[in-house]
Amino acid sequence: MPTPNPQRSWRAALAIYWQAPVLTMLFLGFSAGLPFLLVFSTLSAWLRSDGVEVAAIGFFAWIGMLYSIKFFWAPVVDRLPLPVLTRTFGQRRGWMLLAQVMIASGLIGLAGLEPVGNLGWVAAFALLVAFGSATQDIAIDAFRIESADEDVQAAMASTYIIGYRGGLMAAGAGALFVASALSWDAAYLTMATLVGVGVITVLLRPEPPRAALSIQLIQEPKVRAFIRASQGKPKVLRRLGAWSIGAIVCPFTNFFRRYGVKALWILVFIAVFRISDLAMASMANPLYIDLGFSLATIASVTNIFGIAMSIGGGLLGGLLVARFGIGPLLIFGAAIVMLTNLLFVMLALVGDQLPMLVLTIMGDNLANGLASAVFIAFLSSLTSRAYTATQYALFSSLMTLPGKFLSGFGGLVVSAQGYASFFVVAALLGLPAVILAIWVNRDAQLVPPSQARNNEAPNGAA
């Protein structure tokens, strides 16, 4: 079992946050977090406040499943160069810029729509935003992993979470405040303008170094075997085949080659770690509204105060990982995410009591901020740098797919059984994550290599 690194002081752990790649993730995290709520809980608040039925709102959660299937086009983002953009800005930054254009276009399209009677158009533009956002996530994750060594990844995950929560604050509290003061049209146009934060960051930061595609391909045994076997075939077919094997087949075979049968259990763990949190998310804002809380109260408590708690949880998670390692924190994170969902049961039972709302949001966001930072660091440690975008997209997609799929049925469960029963079920879904986190912590192979080296040779640790 991994043991804490006794040589890394709290001061040394905190100093990591001042490195340029770590600070960069604040702004890229903001860019990643901004679109999410605009097609999820903020969108559900807009639909509900305009009179759309709660059952229909639940199905809109399925738009978020685009984030969960992004591994299908991750090989394209990972390996396919874009005309002009890749040559000018690089593979990662070029794809980020294209994705940001898609996000802004979808948000502008949503502005001006009346949800009632136009749900088809709302869904279409929301899908465009979600697709652009998921594509941006693929490129940002690869950019993050390639920009720094493994011992900095936990800190980068923490600042990414802080920036991400800032984006959520803008898309949550900011959008609700603008909608309350002006209109939903103005809110979504304002959010489209804030996409510029990500654009400016991409323009200012350098592309991380990586080997040329031709070099990466020729290093793959499967690609070399294909090239030898395809002698005499048309050149264009040989190139397409080599690219397909290197971009699509090799990232997945590499993961299973490294972990063997154990890889299947790792994927199960990834799939269930956040299922408790994501399964209930689509019904949180409808609960607040149906309990009688105003949009201004929801914005103040659930977004400003709640996201501040998430930022604190993210910072705490990064510091604890740097100090004690990922394994024990995975267990703790999985447990508190499950338990804090029970606070929503209490809120549903006591009604519109502001202190209970504050307690619920404080516990939920603090737990999720900590757990997210730890889990991002864990997923980064599993990723091979030869296939950063594709492998991490697989992991992050799998992380959200089950929970978001179940979230789509949330409105039906609430309509039939009520909010309290729904949140009890959502909490119980977190039990498998706790059990598998205990298994991960006991397996030395799943400890990040840099951490394992520090544990084995403390005299050389920072």
Solvent accessible surface area in square Angstrom, and as a share of the most:
residue,aa,sasa,rsa
1,M,150,0.67
2,P,20,0.12
3,T,79,0.46
4,P,71,0.45
5,N,11,0.05
6,P,89,0.56
7,Q,94,0.42
8,R,22,0.08
9,S,53,0.34
10,W,121,0.42
11,R,209,0.76
12,A,36,0.28
13,A,1,0.01
14,L,94,0.47
15,A,56,0.43
16,I,17,0.09
17,Y,19,0.07
18,W,193,0.68
19,Q,79,0.35
20,A,55,0.42
21,P,32,0.20
22,V,0,0.00
23,L,66,0.33
24,T,8,0.05
25,M,0,0.00
26,L,51,0.26
27,F,107,0.45
28,L,2,0.01
29,G,0,0.00
30,F,36,0.15
31,S,6,0.04
32,A,1,0.01
33,G,0,0.00
34,L,1,0.01
35,P,1,0.01
36,F,28,0.12
37,L,22,0.11
38,L,0,0.00
39,V,2,0.01
40,F,14,0.06
41,S,17,0.11
42,T,2,0.01
43,L,1,0.00
44,S,7,0.05
45,A,1,0.01
46,W,3,0.01
47,L,0,0.00
48,R,68,0.25
49,S,55,0.35
50,D,52,0.27
51,G,52,0.50
52,V,9,0.05
53,E,121,0.54
54,V,25,0.14
55,A,34,0.26
56,A,33,0.26
57,I,3,0.01
58,G,0,0.00
59,F,80,0.33
60,F,25,0.10
61,A,5,0.04
62,W,89,0.31
63,I,14,0.07
64,G,2,0.02
65,M,43,0.19
66,L,32,0.16
67,Y,11,0.04
68,S,0,0.00
69,I,56,0.28
70,K,10,0.04
71,F,44,0.18
72,F,141,0.59
73,W,39,0.14
74,A,0,0.00
75,P,6,0.04
76,V,52,0.30
77,V,1,0.01
78,D,2,0.01
79,R,11,0.04
80,L,78,0.39
81,P,73,0.46
82,L,24,0.12
83,P,114,0.72
84,V,90,0.52
85,L,46,0.23
86,T,27,0.15
87,R,191,0.70
88,T,81,0.47
89,F,50,0.21
90,G,15,0.15
91,Q,16,0.07
92,R,1,0.00
93,R,31,0.11
94,G,0,0.00
95,W,23,0.08
96,M,1,0.00
97,L,18,0.09
98,L,59,0.29
99,A,0,0.00
100,Q,1,0.01
101,V,93,0.54
102,M,34,0.15
103,I,2,0.01
104,A,23,0.18
105,S,52,0.34
106,G,0,0.00
107,L,0,0.00
108,I,97,0.49
109,G,19,0.18
110,L,0,0.00
111,A,18,0.14
112,G,53,0.51
113,L,32,0.16
114,E,113,0.51
115,P,1,0.00
116,V,97,0.56
117,G,75,0.72
118,N,51,0.26
119,L,58,0.29
120,G,58,0.55
121,W,155,0.55
122,V,0,0.00
123,A,28,0.22
124,A,48,0.38
125,F,53,0.22
126,A,0,0.00
127,L,79,0.39
128,L,62,0.31
129,V,0,0.00
130,A,0,0.00
131,F,75,0.31
132,G,0,0.00
133,S,0,0.00
134,A,0,0.00
135,T,1,0.01
136,Q,0,0.00
137,D,12,0.06
138,I,1,0.00
139,A,0,0.00
140,I,0,0.00
141,D,10,0.05
142,A,0,0.00
143,F,9,0.04
144,R,1,0.00
145,I,3,0.02
146,E,20,0.09
147,S,31,0.20
148,A,14,0.11
149,D,98,0.51
150,E,63,0.28
151,D,65,0.34
152,V,13,0.08
153,Q,8,0.04
154,A,14,0.11
155,A,6,0.04
156,M,0,0.00
157,A,0,0.00
158,S,0,0.00
159,T,5,0.03
160,Y,17,0.06
161,I,8,0.04
162,I,27,0.14
163,G,6,0.06
164,Y,42,0.16
165,R,28,0.10
166,G,22,0.21
167,G,0,0.00
168,L,13,0.06
169,M,55,0.25
170,A,19,0.14
171,A,0,0.00
172,G,2,0.02
173,A,3,0.02
174,G,23,0.22
175,A,0,0.00
176,L,2,0.01
177,F,80,0.33
178,V,33,0.19
179,A,13,0.10
180,S,67,0.43
181,A,83,0.64
182,L,134,0.66
183,S,45,0.29
184,W,30,0.10
185,D,54,0.28
186,A,26,0.20
187,A,0,0.00
188,Y,0,0.00
189,L,87,0.43
190,T,54,0.31
191,M,3,0.01
192,A,12,0.09
193,T,105,0.61
194,L,54,0.27
195,V,9,0.05
196,G,26,0.25
197,V,46,0.26
198,G,0,0.00
199,V,46,0.27
200,I,102,0.52
201,T,13,0.08
202,V,3,0.01
203,L,89,0.44
204,L,138,0.69
205,R,72,0.26
206,P,81,0.51
207,E,46,0.21
208,P,9,0.06
209,P,120,0.76
210,R,82,0.30
211,A,49,0.38
212,A,56,0.43
213,L,54,0.27
214,S,79,0.51
215,I,87,0.44
216,Q,24,0.11
217,L,23,0.12
218,I,87,0.44
219,Q,117,0.52
220,E,22,0.10
221,P,81,0.51
222,K,87,0.37
223,V,0,0.00
224,R,91,0.33
225,A,45,0.35
226,F,58,0.24
227,I,49,0.25
228,R,154,0.56
229,A,89,0.69
230,S,7,0.05
231,Q,120,0.53
232,G,80,0.77
233,K,121,0.51
234,P,73,0.46
235,K,135,0.57
236,V,106,0.61
237,L,101,0.50
238,R,56,0.20
239,R,157,0.57
240,L,109,0.54
241,G,16,0.15
242,A,9,0.07
243,W,47,0.16
244,S,34,0.22
245,I,35,0.18
246,G,0,0.00
247,A,1,0.01
248,I,80,0.40
249,V,63,0.36
250,C,2,0.01
251,P,1,0.01
252,F,54,0.22
253,T,45,0.26
254,N,17,0.09
255,F,1,0.00
256,F,78,0.32
257,R,154,0.56
258,R,82,0.30
259,Y,25,0.09
260,G,38,0.37
261,V,118,0.68
262,K,55,0.23
263,A,0,0.00
264,L,99,0.49
265,W,137,0.48
266,I,0,0.00
267,L,28,0.14
268,V,65,0.37
269,F,0,0.00
270,I,0,0.00
271,A,14,0.11
272,V,25,0.14
273,F,6,0.02
274,R,50,0.18
275,I,17,0.09
276,S,1,0.01
277,D,12,0.06
278,L,6,0.03
279,A,5,0.04
280,M,6,0.03
281,A,21,0.16
282,S,5,0.03
283,M,0,0.00
284,A,15,0.12
285,N,14,0.07
286,P,0,0.00
287,L,0,0.00
288,Y,7,0.03
289,I,41,0.21
290,D,70,0.36
291,L,37,0.19
292,G,59,0.57
293,F,22,0.09
294,S,62,0.40
295,L,43,0.22
296,A,47,0.37
297,T,38,0.22
298,I,1,0.01
299,A,0,0.00
300,S,48,0.31
301,V,16,0.09
302,T,18,0.10
303,N,14,0.07
304,I,77,0.39
305,F,68,0.28
306,G,0,0.00
307,I,6,0.03
308,A,44,0.34
309,M,48,0.22
310,S,0,0.00
311,I,44,0.22
312,G,32,0.30
313,G,0,0.00
314,G,0,0.00
315,L,65,0.32
316,L,79,0.39
317,G,0,0.00
318,G,3,0.03
319,L,35,0.18
320,L,32,0.16
321,V,14,0.08
322,A,16,0.12
323,R,57,0.21
324,F,73,0.30
325,G,3,0.03
326,I,9,0.05
327,G,8,0.07
328,P,54,0.34
329,L,12,0.06
330,L,0,0.00
331,I,45,0.23
332,F,101,0.42
333,G,0,0.00
334,A,3,0.02
335,A,26,0.20
336,I,34,0.17
337,V,7,0.04
338,M,24,0.11
339,L,98,0.49
340,T,23,0.13
341,N,0,0.00
342,L,76,0.38
343,L,31,0.16
344,F,2,0.01
345,V,20,0.11
346,M,93,0.42
347,L,0,0.00
348,A,23,0.18
349,L,128,0.64
350,V,74,0.43
351,G,17,0.16
352,D,83,0.43
353,Q,93,0.41
354,L,87,0.43
355,P,102,0.64
356,M,21,0.09
357,L,0,0.00
358,V,49,0.28
359,L,76,0.38
360,T,0,0.00
361,I,4,0.02
362,M,72,0.32
363,G,14,0.14
364,D,14,0.07
365,N,18,0.09
366,L,72,0.36
367,A,3,0.02
368,N,10,0.05
369,G,0,0.00
370,L,4,0.02
371,A,4,0.03
372,S,9,0.06
373,A,1,0.01
374,V,1,0.00
375,F,1,0.00
376,I,17,0.08
377,A,4,0.03
378,F,1,0.00
379,L,0,0.00
380,S,6,0.04
381,S,17,0.11
382,L,1,0.01
383,T,9,0.05
384,S,22,0.14
385,R,98,0.36
386,A,51,0.40
387,Y,4,0.01
388,T,1,0.01
389,A,1,0.00
390,T,0,0.00
391,Q,1,0.00
392,Y,7,0.03
393,A,1,0.01
394,L,20,0.10
395,F,0,0.00
396,S,9,0.06
397,S,0,0.00
398,L,40,0.20
399,M,22,0.10
400,T,14,0.08
401,L,49,0.24
402,P,35,0.22
403,G,0,0.00
404,K,3,0.01
405,F,91,0.38
406,L,66,0.33
407,S,0,0.00
408,G,1,0.01
409,F,72,0.30
410,G,0,0.00
411,G,0,0.00
412,L,80,0.40
413,V,52,0.30
414,V,16,0.09
415,S,75,0.49
416,A,78,0.60
417,Q,124,0.55
418,G,29,0.28
419,Y,33,0.13
420,A,24,0.19
421,S,48,0.31
422,F,13,0.05
423,F,0,0.00
424,V,58,0.33
425,V,83,0.48
426,A,3,0.02
427,A,2,0.02
428,L,105,0.52
429,L,54,0.27
430,G,3,0.03
431,L,84,0.42
432,P,61,0.38
433,A,1,0.01
434,V,25,0.14
435,I,115,0.58
436,L,21,0.10
437,A,0,0.00
438,I,62,0.31
439,W,76,0.27
440,V,5,0.03
441,N,11,0.06
442,R,164,0.60
443,D,24,0.12
444,A,73,0.57
445,Q,85,0.38
446,L,6,0.03
447,V,18,0.10
448,P,13,0.08
449,P,61,0.39
450,S,15,0.10
451,Q,25,0.11
452,A,29,0.22
453,R,149,0.54
454,N,30,0.15
455,N,37,0.19
456,E,141,0.63
457,A,57,0.45
458,P,46,0.29
459,N,151,0.78
460,G,70,0.68
461,A,18,0.14
462,A,74,0.57
